[in-house]
Amino acid sequence: MRVGILGGGQLGRMLALAGYPLGLRPTVLEPGEESSAGQVCPQVSGEFDDYRALYELARASDVVTFEFENVPVESARWLAERVPVFPPPRALEVSQERLAEKQFFVSLGVPTPPFAPVDSREEFDAAVASIGLPAVLKTRRFGYDGKGQAVLRTPADCEAAWAKLGGRPLILEGFVAFDRELSLLAVRGRDGRIAAYPLIENVHRDGILHRSVAPAGNLREELNERAAEYASRVLAELDYVGVLTIEWFQDGPRLLANEMAPRVHNSGHWTIDAAVTSQFENHLRAVCGLPLGRCDAVGHAAMYNFIGAVPPVPEVLANPDAKLHVYGKGARAARKVGHVTLRAGSADELADRLPEWDAQFERRPFVKGE
Ligand code: AMP
């Protein structure tokens, strides 16, 4: 089966690589010349709203998916008139706009932090008055990795945040003093069958994912079940097909949905080396109408992102447990260029080894030309 993928970044690359053992033939669409994914499979070069390029991708595909949630919804809908597109374009639409996304969660009884729309200075003042400080002001569209956000702790912060972000459609959220951040990856097949990976614990640095531990440690099983149940509501409502990621704040016994991504996710990279079926394989199985594979973790894993530049390969591999993934992207500050996954046999062994791994894979300052 020929699978078209909108987006040629590392997620597209890992999807393509997961497709070959299943006998699938991937093609990616990506602006520019040789993308990360374009190094490992055929690429159609064009913008995501270039209908000539979209037509070319449709002709090269039996099914189309995406690895990037800012694909224009109209492009996904246009493609869906010509070739099956999974996940459904409606999932893109909901997740591209933070207000619509939070309202969608609320409509399904999935808890979120308190929030209010902000379209004017008056609405901003009213939202601050009703939600209180601290709070987070965010742009409703095109925010990722902490971009387009401001944390408000004092009334003076409100002025600065308004000066920075005012004039665009915004959302104000109550600041959650969370214990930790978790994510859940769930997958739904074309037949409606749902499977979920265990909850993952994520640590961010400068708004970018630094480390994931899976399964999340010290977790009551009940939270896994609750997160999976919330995800099933979202999947069923959207008649979703593929992998869906929901990011959560854990606040004591509560799980609050922060956002969702209608795609495979950085916090699921450990599944390549430490789950029965990787997120990439399960996404492809789902969109191609194949039976899903087991989502169980094999042991306990930690995944570290390489941001800006990959450390010297021999240094990474000097750790015999290290499974290295390099994305074939040029070095650039704040860019995800690779990751490493390490596995331990038990939660206790992982806890013992984590400090040593943390030290080895500590975020290094970006050095130009490295
Ligand atoms: P986001 O782009 O919405 O995922 O936000 C990026 C990061 O900012 C999150 O991973 C959190 O660490 C932090 N953050 C976002 N929203 C909130 C909130 N309402 N309360 C506390 N921290 C937040």
Residues whose N, C-alpha, C, O or C-beta is under 5 A from the ligand:
A	BS01	AMP	P113 V136 Y144 D145 G146 E173 G174 F175 V176 H204
